[in-house]
Amino acid sequence: GYPAPQGPYYCSAGADVAFGREIVEEHLDYVLKAGINCSGINAEVMPGQWEYQVGPCVGIDAGDQLVVSRYILVRVAEKYGVTISFDPKPIPGDWNGAGCHTNFSTASMRDPKNTDAFETIIKPMMEKLGAKHAEHIAAYGEGNEKRLTGAHETASIEKFSWGVADRGCSVRVGNETAKKGYGYFEDRRPASNMDPYVVTSMIYNTCVVE
């Protein structure tokens, strides 16, 4: 039958709510053996939806590691007769979509001695990202308009926004970063099917080069 409404699946345990754990954990084993910096996994909001985190990585290595990790995931799932979907909105209706939230920082942003980085570096970066919102959205994944609706923990695709500890914004700055004054930010706009080389280069060019 059709699954119960979303709610009990996020970070869940139990055969009635956590579907596909054997695939996710086997994938984790393989990517770690392959030297990929996989720093975590968790069941997501929609049933059968899982997340894994790649990083920390430096530069183009982020793209390399994500691409290889996707390949390994597809191969592991094949063993179980399961097809992996990277669609940003695999199931229409009252279900969360799938993104590829991208954390970004530079050495100066992360420097514990630079306690004013939030004000002097990160906030100006938010202005730059806002000015190029449409350009970024156009390159952040096919079908992303189905996901970025302003509902289901997303921001509207039409308007850039940022905030502290706000899952409903385009870009989220963590509480710890805001409190300590240094750290990273999370661009929540990229879709699950995004090209990591394009996304990482755009964020870097917009925030640092230009």
SEBA-309005 format. One line per field, with one value per residue: residue in three letters; x, y negated, z of N, C-alpha, C, O in turn. Coordinates in steps of 0.001 Angstrom, whole numbers, plus 524288, in hexadecimal, padded with zeros to 5 digits. Example, Ala and Ser with C-alpha at 12.3 -4.5 7.8 and 13.67 -1.06 7.14 Angstrom:
2
type <- c(ALA,SER)
n.X <- c(83386,83232)
n.Y <- c(8163A,808CA)
n.Z <- c(81E78,81BA8)
ca.X <- c(8300C,83566)
ca.Y <- c(81194,80424)
ca.Z <- c(81E78,81BE4)
c.X <- c(83390,83264)
c.Y <- c(80CE4,7FFE2)
c.Z <- c(81E78,81EBE)
o.X <- c(8379C,83461)
o.Y <- c(80CF7,7FB8E)
o.Z <- c(82111,81F67)
//
This chain:
210
type <- c(GLY,TYR,PRO,ALA,PRO,GLN,GLY,PRO,TYR,TYR,CYS,SER,ALA,GLY,ALA,ASP,VAL,ALA,PHE,GLY,ARG,GLU,ILE,VAL,GLU,GLU,HIS,LEU,ASP,TYR,VAL,LEU,LYS,ALA,GLY,ILE,ASN,CYS,SER,GLY,ILE,ASN,ALA,GLU,VAL,MET,PRO,GLY,GLN,TRP,GLU,TYR,GLN,VAL,GLY,PRO,CYS,VAL,GLY,ILE,ASP,ALA,GLY,ASP,GLN,LEU,VAL,VAL,SER,ARG,TYR,ILE,LEU,VAL,ARG,VAL,ALA,GLU,LYS,TYR,GLY,VAL,THR,ILE,SER,PHE,ASP,PRO,LYS,PRO,ILE,PRO,GLY,ASP,TRP,ASN,GLY,ALA,GLY,CYS,HIS,THR,ASN,PHE,SER,THR,ALA,SER,MET,ARG,ASP,PRO,LYS,ASN,THR,ASP,ALA,PHE,GLU,THR,ILE,ILE,LYS,PRO,MET,MET,GLU,LYS,LEU,GLY,ALA,LYS,HIS,ALA,GLU,HIS,ILE,ALA,ALA,TYR,GLY,GLU,GLY,ASN,GLU,LYS,ARG,LEU,THR,GLY,ALA,HIS,GLU,THR,ALA,SER,ILE,GLU,LYS,PHE,SER,TRP,GLY,VAL,ALA,ASP,ARG,GLY,CYS,SER,VAL,ARG,VAL,GLY,ASN,GLU,THR,ALA,LYS,LYS,GLY,TYR,GLY,TYR,PHE,GLU,ASP,ARG,ARG,PRO,ALA,SER,ASN,MET,ASP,PRO,TYR,VAL,VAL,THR,SER,MET,ILE,TYR,ASN,THR,CYS,VAL,VAL,GLU)
n.X <- c(8032D,800C1,80A3D,80A02,80788,81250,81B93,81DB1,826A8,83045,83D51,83B79,83924,83696,82F1D,825B3,82630,83028,8352F,83D66,846F2,84F02,85393,85773,85EB7,865B8,86948,86E53,876B9,87C53,87EED,8855D,88D98,89126,8960D,89058,88BB9,88298,87A41,8715F,86484,8569B,84915,83F13,8347D,82C62,826A8,82F7B,836DE,843BF,84F25,85C6A,86897,872D4,87FA8,88861,88D7D,89719,896B6,89631,895CB,88CD6,884FA,888D8,88873,87DB5,87932,87DAE,879D5,86F29,86EDC,8722F,869CA,86164,864CE,86526,85A8A,85682,858D2,8510A,84844,8440B,840FE,8477A,8430E,845F8,83FC3,83AEE,830E6,82B83,821E2,815BA,80D9B,80A69,814FC,8225A,82C73,838A1,844EF,8520C,85855,86208,86D52,875D0,88232,88D1E,89AE1,89C7A,89269,890CA,8982D,89B5C,89F7D,89B70,891F1,88AA0,88755,87D67,877E7,87E5E,88168,87A70,87022,8711B,872A7,868D5,86335,867C1,864FC,85A36,85904,85B54,853F8,84C8A,85312,858B5,8509D,84D6D,85529,8551C,850A3,84850,83A83,8393B,8322C,8292E,82B2E,82EEA,826BA,823ED,81F41,81FE5,829D2,82FCB,83454,82DD5,82F37,82F3A,83348,83E76,8433C,848A0,84C9C,84E65,84F7D,84686,83EA9,83822,83C64,843C6,84E8B,85508,85A6B,86153,85DE5,8669E,86E9D,86B08,86B08,8757E,87AAA,8808B,88213,87A59,8715A,864E5,86056,85408,84ED0,8524E,84E8D,84C1B,84FD1,857B3,86331,86EF0,87873,875CA,86F69,87607,87DF4,87864,874D2,87E68,882CC,87B5F,87B71,885ED,88D12,8885E)
n.Y <- c(804AD,7F69A,7EE49,7E959,7DBCE,7D29A,7D0E0,7D83D,7DCA9,7D79D,7D85A,7E236,7EEC5,7FC1C,80614,80337,7F8FB,7F5D3,7F748,7FE3C,7FDFB,80568,803F3,7F9C8,7FA78,801D9,7FC66,7F436,7F9B8,7FC9F,7F2F7,7EE72,7F58C,7F342,7EA06,7E102,7D589,7D77F,7D290,7D491,7DA9F,7DB11,7DE48,7D83E,7CE8A,7D204,7DE94,7E8E6,7E23B,7DDE1,7D7D7,7D48B,7CF54,7C8F8,7C582,7BE8A,7B7D4,7B301,7A989,7ADE2,7B828,7BA1F,7BB3A,7C3FF,7CBD5,7CC3F,7CF5A,7D963,7DE45,7DE6C,7E557,7EEA2,7EFEA,7F1F3,7FB6B,801EB,801EE,80702,81178,81422,8139D,809C3,7FD09,7F0FA,7E437,7D77A,7CF28,7C26A,7C14B,7CB79,7D01E,7CADA,7C14F,7C100,7C294,7C287,7BD27,7C019,7BBCF,7B6BC,7B260,7A901,7A6DC,79C6D,79664,78DE4,78D35,78425,78213,78A27,788ED,788F6,7804B,77838,7726E,76B8E,76EB7,771BA,76857,7623A,76842,770E0,76C7C,7649A,76BB4,77033,76810,767BE,771A7,77092,768F8,76E80,7762E,77A53,77DCB,7859D,78C8A,78FFD,796E2,79E81,7A866,7B11A,7B048,7ABEC,7A478,7A97C,7AC6A,7A3B9,79D14,79729,79C94,7A845,7A7CE,7A140,795FC,78C19,78CFD,783E8,77B7B,776C9,77A21,7797A,77E83,78084,78CF3,79031,7981C,795D4,78EC8,78A15,78A65,78F20,78B50,790D7,79205,792AE,78E43,783ED,78118,78280,77CBD,77FE3,78989,791C9,7915C,79623,7992A,79B2C,79C6F,7A2B0,7ADAA,7BB8B,7C08B,7BA88,7B541,7B6DC,7B1FD,7A916,7A3C9,7A24C,79C48,7936C,78F47,78CF9,785D7,77DA5,77A9F,7790A,776B9,76EC3)
n.Z <- c(80000,8002B,8060A,81362,81715,81655,820AB,82915,824FD,8245F,82815,82C3D,832A1,8310F,82AC8,82695,823C9,82078,814F9,80CA6,81198,81145,8078F,80859,8108F,80CB3,80421,8094C,80DDC,804D3,80010,80783,8076F,7FDA7,7FF18,7FFCB,805CF,80D21,815EE,81B8F,81CE7,81B5E,81D66,81612,814DD,80E55,80BDA,80936,805AC,80642,80BB4,8097A,80D91,80740,80942,81225,806CB,7FDC7,7F443,7E70C,7E98F,7EF23,7E7A0,7E231,7E9FD,7EC5A,7E2D0,7E13A,7EA25,7E805,7DF92,7E47C,7EB4C,7E463,7E038,7E921,7EBFC,7E367,7E551,7EC24,7E659,7E54B,7E0CE,7E04F,7E265,7DE9D,7DD9F,7E01F,7E41C,7E67E,7E924,7E734,7EDFF,7FBC2,7FFC1,80369,7FB3F,7F491,7F733,7F500,7FD9E,7FF75,805FB,808E6,80A88,80CE5,8101A,8160B,8196F,82066,8280D,83533,83A1C,834CE,8383F,834AA,82B34,827FF,82737,820A7,8181C,815A2,81585,80D65,80537,8048E,80032,7F647,7F266,7F23A,7EA86,7E1B5,7E0F3,7D980,7D195,7D69D,7D975,7CFA1,7CD36,7D49D,7D43E,7CD42,7CCA2,7D63F,7D8F2,7DBE0,7E5C2,7EBCC,7F16F,7F9BA,80153,8096A,80E83,8080B,800CE,7F925,7EB72,7E61E,7EB97,7F254,7FEE4,80BC8,81840,82623,82B20,825BE,81EEE,816FE,81046,80513,80664,81149,81D44,8276E,83527,83BAD,835B9,834D0,83F48,842D0,83B8A,83339,828F7,820AC,81599,810C7,804B7,800D5,7F7B8,7EEBD,7E6E9,7E870,7DFA9,7DBF4,7D54F,7DAEE,7D8AA,7D32C,7DA7E,7E36E,7DEF8,7DBE6,7E573,7EA21,7E2DA,7E30B,7EDA3,7F077,7E805,7E1F1)
ca.X <- c(80000,80369,80C77,8079A,809C4,8179E,81BFC,8208C,82AEB,8352C,840F8,83862,83B02,8322E,82DDA,820DA,82715,83558,83561,8421E,84BAB,85336,8562B,85A3A,8633C,86991,86B8A,87205,87B71,87F47,88134,889B7,891ED,89307,898C2,88CD3,88ABF,87D06,87A4A,86C8A,85FE3,851D4,84407,83CD6,82F0C,828F5,827FE,83305,83A81,8484A,8531C,861C1,86BA6,87820,882E8,88A2C,890BA,8997E,89687,893CD,8953D,8875F,8822F,88ACA,8868A,87811,8780E,87F0F,87639,86A35,86F9B,8723E,86473,85E49,8669F,86369,854DD,85599,8590D,84C26,843EA,841D7,842D2,8483B,8411F,84844,83BF5,83A23,82BA3,82A20,81C5A,812D6,80A00,80C3E,819B1,82725,82FA8,83DF3,848D4,8578F,85A0D,867A2,86FF5,87A46,8853A,89296,89E3C,89B93,88D44,89111,89C70,8995D,8A151,89881,88CBE,886FE,88694,877CF,8765A,881A9,88224,875D5,86BB9,871E1,871D7,86331,861A0,8698A,861C2,8550B,85935,85BD4,85063,84A4F,8574D,859CF,84C1D,84D65,85937,85510,84E30,84393,835C5,8398F,82D8A,82549,82CCE,82F7D,82180,822EE,81D1F,82323,82F27,83291,8330E,82B98,8330C,82EBC,835BC,842CC,842DB,84C52,84B6F,85136,84CA1,84166,83E65,834C2,83F3F,84721,853A4,854A8,85F1B,86057,85DFE,86BEF,8718A,8693F,86C80,87B2E,87C84,8837F,88005,878C4,86BC3,8628F,85CE4,8500B,84C12,8538E,84B4E,84EDF,85239,85B33,8688F,87207,87C9B,87350,86D8D,87A5F,880BD,87523,874FC,8839C,88373,877FC,87CC5,88B78,88FCD,885E5)
ca.Y <- c(80000,7F195,7ED54,7E563,7D692,7D1E6,7CF44,7DC0A,7DF27,7D4AF,7DA8E,7E642,7F41E,7FFBB,80802,800DB,7F380,7F50F,7FACD,7FDEC,7FD24,808F1,8017B,7F520,7FBED,8045A,7F811,7F18E,7FCF4,7FC74,7EDD1,7EDB4,7F8AD,7F09F,7E53F,7DC81,7D343,7D7A2,7D118,7D5D8,7DC68,7DB00,7DEC4,7D309,7CD88,7D53E,7E41B,7EADB,7DE0C,7DDCE,7D3DA,7D55D,7CA89,7C979,7C131,7B9D5,7B859,7AE22,7A86E,7B166,7BD4E,7BAB3,7BD66,7C948,7CF75,7CCEA,7D263,7DEDB,7E054,7DF81,7EA28,7F303,7F08A,7F481,800D6,804CF,80293,80AE3,816A4,81508,812DE,80498,7F8C0,7EC12,7DF79,7D27F,7CB24,7BEDE,7C1F7,7D09E,7D134,7C5EA,7C0E8,7BF5F,7C57F,7BF82,7BE38,7C1E2,7B7E3,7B7E3,7ADD7,7A868,7A3BB,799AA,792D0,78CF7,78D61,77F79,78299,78E21,787B2,7878D,77B17,77461,772B0,76806,770B1,771BF,7630F,75FD9,76BB1,77400,76921,762A7,77007,770CB,76404,7696F,7760C,76E81,76618,7723F,77A7A,77CB3,78083,78A6A,79008,79239,79AE6,7A1A7,7AD80,7B160,7B18D,7A9D1,7A141,7ACD3,7AD03,79EB1,79AB6,79445,7A062,7ACE7,7A63E,79EBB,7908C,78B59,78C7F,77EAE,7775C,77866,778D1,77C31,77DC5,783BD,791A1,79011,79BE4,793C2,78AD3,78BE1,78B83,78F4E,78AD5,793B7,78F36,79286,78A6B,77EB4,78018,78215,778BB,7823F,78EAB,792C4,790DA,79A6C,797B7,79F34,79C53,7A6BA,7B25B,7C07A,7C220,7B652,7B660,7B48C,7AEA4,7A417,7A135,7A07B,7980A,78EBA,78D0E,78AB6,78134,77971,778E6,777E5,77476,769F8)
ca.Z <- c(80000,80026,80B3D,816BD,81637,8184D,82620,82C47,82212,824EC,82BF1,82ECE,83349,83111,82592,824A1,82250,81E26,8107E,8097A,814BF,80FAA,8031B,80A30,813C1,80945,80120,80CC4,80E3E,7FFEA,7FEFC,80B23,80565,7F8EE,80098,7FF8C,80AFC,80E77,81B74,81E44,81A12,81E7D,81AC9,81547,81642,80B1F,80C6F,8053C,80439,809B0,80AB4,80B54,80D27,8052E,80AEC,80F5B,80223,7FC05,7EEB2,7E33F,7EBFE,7F0C6,7E32B,7E130,7EDF7,7EBE9,7DE16,7E233,7EE1A,7E559,7DC8E,7E829,7ED39,7E051,7DFCA,7EDC1,7EB95,7DF44,7E7CB,7EEEA,7E2BF,7E669,7DD83,7E325,7DFD5,7E036,7DC39,7E48F,7E649,7E46A,7EA07,7E7B3,7F25F,800E9,80107,802A9,7F6AE,7F5A1,7F5CB,7F609,8009D,7FE98,809F8,806A0,80DCE,80B8E,814BF,8193D,81BDD,82484,82BAF,83A65,83B95,831BC,83A98,83208,825E1,826CE,825A4,81C99,81394,81441,81408,8080E,80191,803DD,7FC74,7F119,7F0BE,7F108,7E595,7DD64,7E22F,7D4C7,7CED1,7D984,7D8FC,7CA5C,7CCCF,7D962,7D396,7CA0F,7CF7F,7DB8A,7D9F8,7DE6A,7EB35,7EE7D,7F14A,7FE89,8050B,80A4A,81005,803BB,7FF9E,7F3F2,7E743,7E3DF,7EEB4,7F5AE,80474,80F22,81DBC,829EA,82CDF,82333,81AAD,812E9,80D49,800CD,808C3,816FC,82081,82C3A,83A1F,83DC0,832AA,8364E,844B8,84352,837F4,82EEE,8278A,81B48,8147D,80DD4,80062,800C3,7F2B4,7EAE4,7E6BF,7E925,7DAB6,7DA37,7D3C3,7DF2F,7D69D,7D1DF,7DF3F,7E6B0,7DC4C,7DC02,7EAB8,7EAEA,7DF8B,7E4E9,7F2F1,7F14F,7E386,7DFFA)
c.X <- c(80354,80581,8097D,80A32,80F27,8178D,81F30,82567,83041,8387C,83E83,83B58,83638,83085,828F5,8219B,82C49,8361D,83A78,84724,85037,85644,8599A,85F26,86763,86C4A,86F99,8771B,87ED0,881C4,885BC,88E7E,89456,895DF,8957A,88BA7,884E5,87C8E,8752E,86859,85B2F,84D0D,8419B,836EC,82B3F,82A6E,82B5D,836FC,83EF0,84C0B,8586A,864D7,87127,87B3C,884DA,88DC6,892E3,89910,893CF,89310,88FA8,88426,883C8,88867,880A7,876A6,87939,87B54,870E5,86A8B,86F72,86CC4,8610F,85FC6,864E1,85D8E,8536A,85586,853E1,8475D,8412C,8443D,8432D,84616,843E4,844AB,83B05,834A7,82989,82465,8197C,80F44,80CAF,810C6,81E6B,829D4,8350B,841D6,84E53,859CE,85FFE,869F9,874EC,87CFC,88A9D,895C1,89D3D,89644,88D70,894FD,89A48,89B25,89E29,892D3,888D8,885EA,880D4,87615,87952,88256,87D09,8713F,86C76,8713F,86C0A,8611A,8631B,86631,85C44,854D7,8596C,85832,84E6F,84E5E,858A1,85561,84C17,8513A,85916,85212,84918,83EE4,83596,834DF,82931,8265A,82CD5,82A6D,82073,8207D,82109,828EA,83255,8310E,83085,82FEE,83348,83200,83A13,841CE,8472A,84AF4,84EA5,84DA4,84724,84166,83B06,83753,8425D,84C72,85317,85A0F,85DE4,86097,86389,86F42,87012,86B10,8725E,87D7B,87FBE,88133,87E8C,8730D,86A02,85EF7,85906,84D34,84D72,85021,84EA6,851A4,85623,86089,86C23,8766A,87A79,871E3,87210,87D55,87D97,87543,87A39,88447,8803C,879E8,8825F,88DF1,88D92,88514)
c.Y <- c(7FB1A,7F077,7E922,7E021,7D606,7CFA0,7D326,7DE4D,7DC9D,7D6DE,7DF14,7EB5D,7F7A1,80124,8058C,7FB3B,7F290,7F906,7FA07,7FD3B,8009D,806B1,7FCFB,7F699,7FEC1,8003F,7F52C,7F4A2,7FC6F,7F719,7ECA8,7F0CD,7F623,7EB87,7E05B,7DAA3,7D30B,7D6E6,7D239,7D7D7,7DBC7,7DBDB,7D95C,7D2F3,7D108,7DAFA,7E60D,7E6E0,7DDE3,7D986,7D5E8,7D069,7CBC7,7C4A9,7C1F4,7BB1F,7B2FE,7ADC3,7AC8F,7B6E5,7BE40,7BD1C,7C2FA,7CD34,7D051,7D04C,7D82F,7E147,7E18B,7E49A,7EEEF,7F406,7F375,7FA44,8041D,805DE,806B0,8106E,8181D,8145F,80DAF,80091,7F3C7,7E78A,7DABC,7CDF9,7C794,7BF0F,7C733,7D20C,7CC02,7C5F5,7BF5F,7C2C7,7C1FD,7C0FB,7C00D,7BDD7,7B9FB,7B312,7AD97,7A4BA,7A163,7965A,79225,78D24,788B8,77FA1,78637,78CDA,78605,7822A,776CC,77453,76ED1,769CD,770B9,76C73,76122,7632B,76E55,7709C,7669E,766EB,770F0,76CC8,7659A,76DE9,77447,76BCB,769C0,776F1,77D3F,77FDF,785B1,78E5D,792CC,796BF,79ED0,7A6CB,7AD48,7B303,7AF5C,7A66C,7A46A,7AD44,7A7E1,79B95,79717,797B6,7A4D5,7AB8C,7A430,798FC,79051,78AA7,786EF,77A8F,77993,776B9,77BB5,77B19,7816C,78826,791EE,793B7,799F8,78F91,78D51,78D8B,78B2E,78EBF,78D78,79053,78E8F,78E84,784DF,77D48,77F2F,77DE7,77AC9,787AA,78EF7,79143,7955D,7983B,79C31,79F92,7A0C1,7AB98,7B73F,7C24E,7BE1B,7B862,7B3D3,7B102,7A937,7A11E,79F21,79C03,79304,78C26,78A64,785B1,77C9C,7773B,776F4,774EC,76F2F,765F9)
c.Z <- c(80000,80598,80E40,815C5,818AF,81DCB,82937,829B5,82305,8295A,82EFC,82F73,8339A,82B91,82346,822D4,81F8F,819C4,80D70,80C81,812FC,80B0D,804F3,80D39,81089,805E7,80464,80D32,8095C,7FEF0,802B1,80957,80095,7FA21,8003B,80516,80C10,81459,81E43,81AA1,81DA3,81B12,81A75,81626,81345,80BC0,807E8,80363,8083C,80808,80C72,80A42,80B3B,806CD,81079,80ACB,800B4,7F61B,7EB79,7E565,7EDE2,7EC65,7E211,7E502,7ED8A,7E734,7DEF2,7E62D,7EBC0,7E244,7E021,7EA40,7E949,7DFD8,7E479,7ED6C,7E786,7E17E,7EA55,7EB66,7E379,7E2B8,7E0C2,7DFEC,7E218,7DEBB,7E0ED,7E6EE,7E455,7E504,7EA9D,7EC79,7F769,802C4,80022,7FD8E,7F857,7F3AC,7F66E,7F8B8,8009B,802A2,807AE,80ABA,80B6E,8109E,81850,81BE7,82095,828CC,83101,83C3F,838EA,8338B,83841,82C6A,8244B,824B6,820DA,817B1,811F2,81299,80EA9,803EA,80092,7FFF6,7F6E5,7EF07,7EF4B,7EBCA,7E0E4,7DE1B,7DD48,7D1CB,7D179,7D8DF,7D3B9,7C9D2,7D14F,7D8F1,7D09C,7CD5D,7D4F9,7DCF3,7DC8F,7E441,7EE2C,7EE29,7F5E4,802B4,805B4,80B1D,80B6A,80378,7FA3E,7EFF3,7E527,7E6A7,7F221,7FB4A,80760,814C8,8211B,82BBD,82A91,81E7A,81628,80F9B,808DD,802DC,80EAD,8196C,825B3,83111,83C2A,83ADF,83445,83BCE,8454B,83FC6,83376,82DC7,821CF,81A7F,8110B,8099D,7FFA6,7FB81,7EEF7,7EB66,7E74F,7E435,7D8AE,7D892,7D7C9,7DD51,7D557,7D6D5,7E288,7E41A,7DC62,7E15D,7EBAA,7E7C4,7E187,7EA16,7F389,7ECCB,7E208,7E450)
o.X <- c(80820,802D5,806D4,80E99,81068,813F0,82301,82807,8344A,836B8,83F60,83F7B,83252,83082,82822,81E08,82CC0,83782,83BB3,84B31,854BC,85B01,85E17,86344,86C0D,870FE,873CD,87B56,88393,8863A,8898A,892E7,898FD,897E1,8978C,88AB6,88289,87E43,874AA,86883,85BB8,84CF3,84205,834A4,82756,82F12,82A3D,83A1F,83E05,84C14,858D9,863CE,873CA,8799A,88331,890B0,890BF,89AD3,88FAA,89006,88DF2,880F9,88077,88692,87ECE,87349,87610,879D4,86E5E,866EE,86CE0,86B3F,85E30,85C63,8634E,85BD1,84F90,8527B,8527E,842EF,83C82,848EC,83F8D,84731,84425,84659,83A60,833D7,8262B,82240,81AB0,80E15,810BA,81073,81E77,82986,835F1,841FC,84F25,85CC8,862A3,868C7,877D9,87A77,88C6C,8938D,89D29,895AA,88A8D,89515,8979F,8989E,89E3A,88F54,88443,883DD,87F8E,87329,8770C,883B2,87B7F,86EB7,868BF,86F7D,86A81,85DA9,8600E,864BC,859F4,850FE,857DF,85941,84EA9,84D3B,85990,85653,84ADE,850A1,85C95,85110,845F1,83F3B,83229,833BA,825D9,822CF,82AFC,829EA,81C8C,81FB8,824F4,82C63,836FF,82D12,83107,833D5,8371F,83359,83977,83FCE,84910,8486A,85144,84955,84383,843D7,83B15,834B6,84370,84E92,850F3,85DC7,859DA,8632B,864F9,87258,87375,86C75,87405,881AB,88186,87EB9,88128,87046,86D36,85B06,85A83,84996,849F7,84EF9,8536B,85567,857B1,86232,86C5C,877F2,87D08,87307,871EC,87F08,87FD1,875BF,87A6F,8861F,88221,879FB,8836C,8909F,8907F,8830C)
o.Y <- c(7FB61,7F192,7E5D6,7DFF3,7D896,7CCD6,7D1A7,7E192,7DF30,7D734,7DFAC,7EC2A,7F64E,7FDD4,805C1,7F8EF,7EED3,7FD86,7F5AA,7FC03,7FEFB,80771,7FC75,7F437,7FE24,80091,7F3DA,7F25E,7FBDF,7F6C7,7EA26,7EEEA,7F6C6,7E8FC,7DC05,7DDC8,7CEDA,7DA38,7D0FC,7D6EF,7DBF0,7DA5F,7D642,7D6C9,7D2CD,7DC2C,7E4FB,7E7FE,7DDC7,7D7D6,7D8A7,7CDA3,7CF34,7C03F,7C58F,7BEF2,7AEF8,7B13B,7AE82,7B9F3,7C2BC,7C09B,7C653,7D15E,7D4B0,7D3B6,7DB85,7E5D1,7E551,7E7C6,7F2D0,7F889,7F70A,7FD9A,8089C,80A3A,80980,813B6,81CB5,8148C,80D39,800B0,7F283,7E71B,7DA0B,7C979,7C980,7BD31,7C757,7D4E0,7C907,7CA10,7BCC4,7C575,7BED6,7C570,7C161,7BC9D,7BE64,7B018,7B17A,7A012,7A3FF,793D8,79562,78D35,7894B,77D8B,7856F,78F80,78207,77FC2,7724B,775FC,76ECF,766D1,76FD6,76C22,75EAF,7611F,76E0C,771BE,7667F,765D4,7724D,76DF8,764E0,76DF4,77641,76C3B,76847,77B2D,7820A,78413,789A2,792F8,79770,79A0F,7A216,7A94E,7A9BA,7B6A7,7B0C4,7A598,7A22D,7AE5D,7A7A7,797F6,79448,795FE,7A521,7ADDB,7A545,79757,793F7,7880A,7856E,77692,77DB3,77278,77FC9,77731,784F4,78735,793BA,7928F,79C47,78D0B,79201,79190,7876A,7915B,78C68,78C43,78A6A,78BB5,7818A,778CD,77B87,77BCB,777BF,78A10,78CAF,7900E,79811,795BF,7A07A,7A2AF,7A284,7AD65,7B712,7C549,7BE52,7BC9B,7AF07,7AD65,7A544,79C79,79AA3,7985F,78EC8,78762,78611,781C1,77831,7727B,77391,77106,76B85,761BA)
o.Z <- c(7FFDA,8096F,80BFA,813D8,81C8E,81F51,82BBA,82C0E,82287,82DD0,833AD,82D22,83615,82815,81E8A,82093,81C92,81AB8,80BD4,80A38,8132D,80AAE,8034F,80C81,81187,804F3,80278,80CEC,809B7,7FD2D,80126,809AF,7FF8B,7F694,80059,8089A,80BEA,81761,822E1,815E9,8226A,8167F,81E1B,817EF,81572,80C27,8035B,7FFEB,80CF4,80388,8105F,80678,80D55,805D0,81330,80AE6,8023E,7F349,7ECEE,7E341,7EE30,7ED51,7E11C,7E371,7EE4C,7E795,7DD87,7E5A6,7ED55,7E25C,7DEEC,7EAEA,7EAB8,7DF25,7E3D2,7EE76,7E824,7DFBA,7EAA6,7ED42,7E268,7E1A5,7E3A7,7DB43,7E6D8,7DE9A,7E549,7EB49,7E0E7,7E1C5,7EE30,7EEAD,7F75E,806BE,7FC81,7FBC7,7FCE0,7EF06,7F828,7F666,8019F,802B6,804E6,80DF7,8085F,814E4,81D16,82031,82459,82CD0,83152,83F8E,83A97,830B1,839B8,82940,81FBE,820E8,81D65,8138F,80D66,80EAB,80B9B,7FF93,7FC39,7FCD2,7F33F,7EA72,7EB91,7E8F0,7DC96,7DC16,7DCF9,7CFC1,7CEE1,7D7DD,7D369,7C662,7D1C4,7DCEA,7D158,7D07C,7D80A,7E18B,7DF31,7E751,7F29A,7EB0A,7F5F4,80720,802EF,808B7,80AF7,8059B,7F727,7F0F9,7E2AE,7E455,7F486,7FC4D,805AE,815F8,81F2A,82DA6,82D2A,81A80,811F0,80C73,808E5,8014B,810C4,817D9,82815,8311C,83E22,83D44,83500,83CD9,847F2,840D3,83031,83121,81E7B,81E3B,80EB0,80ACD,7FE0E,7FAEC,7EC27,7EFB5,7E6B8,7E482,7D423,7DA29,7D80A,7E018,7D650,7D74E,7E43D,7E6BE,7DCE1,7E1C4,7EDC2,7E9D1,7E1AF,7EAD3,7F6C8,7EDA5,7E0F8,7E353)
//
